[in-house]
């Protein structure tokens, strides 16, 4: 069903596997995995870059072919019928009413069908499953991946099982149920849900959507990089600020630009900035050390609250190879960024998405953003996903009698 030239490469040992079959982790490296550590053996999809480059294929031709030369599916008709991706890119010219000396663009992925960036990954997983005649998909999720899989599967006539920690936000759980998926809350963390989903995959034979476990998730998420390149007039942005939890979105951003680099369409990579919440910074806190130390996650940014970042090793490889940068932001900085986005630009995003904006604001305040540079902030999910997180920002007014005198009194 798939291009014969496509292979999987293990990011740990480099072993190459055929991409014709359903495969998750490298079977050799996975044997050494410790459940309390980020997994080894995460697979990366490799395309015939040299062949594409020698053919002189440009971005226009890639687009005309619906990017099939750089996708792990044989036919775009197997993608969901919903409008996924091609989300708005808004340019803003001021911050806190001050004109900024650089270009700033906000990529609003809350406009996807289930209101989050995760639809890009679910779409590719669903299409791959369809081409392999698989009709049942399972995922572990803190909410967004689950609601995304549920909605995408509903549009494709596929069955979805979604395993979530019982503390997941009610809005996301409501979505999952409304889309008709089977919701399975567990007493525990996302990591407990993840482990159960993997066990269920082995026992039940379901196809597993888990990020950093299924290589198709990164192949779906990388589509944002193709879009950014196109929307910016076929120019590589100078910097992309990405909210980071398990390291899959940032790896997807890197993978998309790397595909363009290896085919000769671009000649350099953007500087990608990984932004984590201070209370859940297990990925960036372990980038420079030896071994891996876990600190329990405590942040209001539910979607990036992760104890064990499952795609740590690939994300670190990308950040090292392409000189990426990283920082952490406090929950207060996240809430302030959320308020700024809503009140200044009319964009109400969930805290995880606001974290990326908080990172940009921190760089701006420290004068780390180069004048004249092109900067993109990825806004990955709708604020309606988790209303409880923004309660500290709300001062709900009391009702008044519907009289003009009461109105005038209130306005005083």
NORZIBEL-V96883 format. One record per helix or strand. SS is the DSSP state (helix for helix, strand for strand). FROM is the first residue (numbers start at 1). TO is the last residue. If there is no record, write none. Layout:
BEGIN
ss=SS from=FROM to=TO
ss=SS from=FROM to=TO
END
This chain:
BEGIN
ss=strand from=7 to=10
ss=strand from=16 to=18
ss=helix from=27 to=30
ss=strand from=43 to=46
ss=helix from=49 to=54
ss=helix from=59 to=64
ss=helix from=68 to=70
ss=helix from=76 to=78
ss=strand from=89 to=95
ss=strand from=98 to=108
ss=helix from=109 to=111
ss=strand from=116 to=116
ss=helix from=118 to=131
ss=strand from=136 to=141
ss=helix from=144 to=156
ss=strand from=159 to=165
ss=helix from=170 to=178
ss=strand from=182 to=186
ss=helix from=190 to=204
ss=strand from=207 to=208
ss=helix from=216 to=221
ss=helix from=223 to=231
ss=strand from=239 to=243
ss=helix from=248 to=262
ss=strand from=271 to=277
ss=strand from=280 to=280
ss=helix from=284 to=286
ss=helix from=302 to=304
ss=helix from=312 to=321
ss=strand from=325 to=329
ss=helix from=331 to=345
ss=strand from=349 to=349
ss=helix from=351 to=365
ss=strand from=374 to=379
ss=strand from=381 to=382
ss=helix from=383 to=385
ss=helix from=387 to=393
ss=helix from=404 to=411
END
